Amino acid sequence: MKLTQTTKILRKQHEGLLKYTEKIFTFFDVEKLKKEVGQLRILLSQFTKLSNWHLSLEDEILYPALFKHENSELRSTAKMYSEEMGGLKKTFAEYNKKWTNEGSIESNSDEFIKESRIMFDALSARNQKENNELFPMIESLESTS
């Protein structure tokens, strides 16, 4: 599979993750959150499933190929992105563990909203960075080869 095919799939997944993020953000009103915490928890689970699938594709296909790429600038950029993502991946896993049930979300709704904004903003920024920097670099190199 060409790397550009992989970036196309990953971009599509980024769009899906953004749609889930937008839906999740609609619950960041304490009253709405408490009334519809079950629906929010379902959205968080769906986001997590898509995110885990996405990260697997990156970890198992994209980044290993980039680490072996002939272009040294792409290799070093991929290494930097991979290291950054490792920290974000760990933080997201901790976030999911902390907010795994409706009761903890409901009883600590202000804290949940604050942490969620930070977490989802970081994930969205990461996806944008890949879309705007890494993927175009890959696509440019493949179009010239």
C-alpha positions, 0 to 999 in steps of 0.5 A: 500500500502506498503511503498516500493511500494510508494518509487518505484513510487517516485523514478520513478518520481525522474527519470522523474523530472531529465529528465525534469531538464536536458532538461531545463538546455539545455536552459541556454544559453541566445541566445537559451533561447530567441529564444526558450522561448516558448518551455522552458516555456512548459518544466517548466510547465510540470516539475511543474505539475510532481513536484506538483503530486510528492509532493502530493504523499509525503505529503498525503501518504508517510510522514504521514505514516512515522510520525506514523512508529514504528521505531523512527529513521525513524520517526525523519528522516521523520520529518527532511526531511518534514521540509526541504522540506517545505522550498524548496516547498515554494521557488519553488512556489515563483520561479514559480510565478516569472517566470510564463511568457515568457516575464519576462524570456526573459527580465531577462534571466541572472537572470532567468538562475542564479535562475533556476540553484540554484532552480533545483540544490536544487531540484535535491539534495533533490531527490538524498538525498531521493533516497540515504538515506530515501528510502533505510532506508524505504526499509531496515526496510520493508525487515526485518519485 
